[in-house]
Amino acid sequence: MAKLDKLVEQARAHLEPGEQIEAAVLGAYDTKMMGQSTVRNGVMLATDRRLVFSRRSSAGTTSSHFRMPTSRRLSRARV
């Protein structure tokens, strides 16, 4: 749990003022970089406004943001 807590604290810098974290999980996503498929590991945050995927990089901490639909419902699943 310490790794998740540390990544969440680092990701807080990418949140908007007043934005609240509702849930956080360690995760990965597939993407393309310079035409090659790659996997990015980090933490996925569900906030009251959007989804934020944050990861460590050579430049510090970077993040990707995904807006949530206006009618949303989050649920937790066990895998």
N, C-alpha and C positions, 0 to 999 in steps of 0.2 A: 504494500500500500504506500510505502514511502516514495517510490518512484512516481506513482500517480499523483500524490500530493505535491511533489516537487514540480512536476510538469504543469499542474493546475496553477500553482503560484506563478510560474514563469509566463503562462498564457494570460494571466490577468492584465498584463501590460497591453494586450491587444483588444481589450474590452472597452466599450464606450462608457462614459460616466453614467453611473446608476444602473448599469447592466448587471443582472443577477444570474449566477450559474445555477441551473436547476438540476443538472446531472453531468457526470464526467466519466468517461471510460477510456482505457487504453485501446488503441486501434491502429489500423493501417488502411491505406487506399492505393489503388493502382493508378498510375499516371504516365504520361510520356514526357521524357526530357531529352532534347536534342534528337528526336525521332526514335528513341529507344524506350521500351517499357521499363518501368521501375516501380518499386513499392516504397511508399513513405510511411514511416512509423511515427506515432506521436499520441496525442490525447485529443479526443473529440469531446467538446463541451456543448451541451444544450443549454442555451441561455433563454431568458424571457423574450428575446428578440430574434435570435438566429442560431445556427450551428457554426461553431468555430473549430477548425482542426488546426492544432498548433504542434510544431515539431522543432527540435533542435537542428541547427544547420551550422555550417562553417561561419556564417555571418551573424550568429546568435540564435534567436528564436524567430521563426517565421510562422505565418498563419494563413489559412485560406478561410474565407467566409462564405456561408451559404444561407441566404434568406429563407425564412420559414413561410409557408403559405399562411394566409390570414386565418383560416380555420385549421387548427392543428391539434393533434392529439399525440402525446408522447406516451409510450408504454415501455416497460422494461421486460426484456425476455431473457431467459436463461439459455445459454448455449453450451 
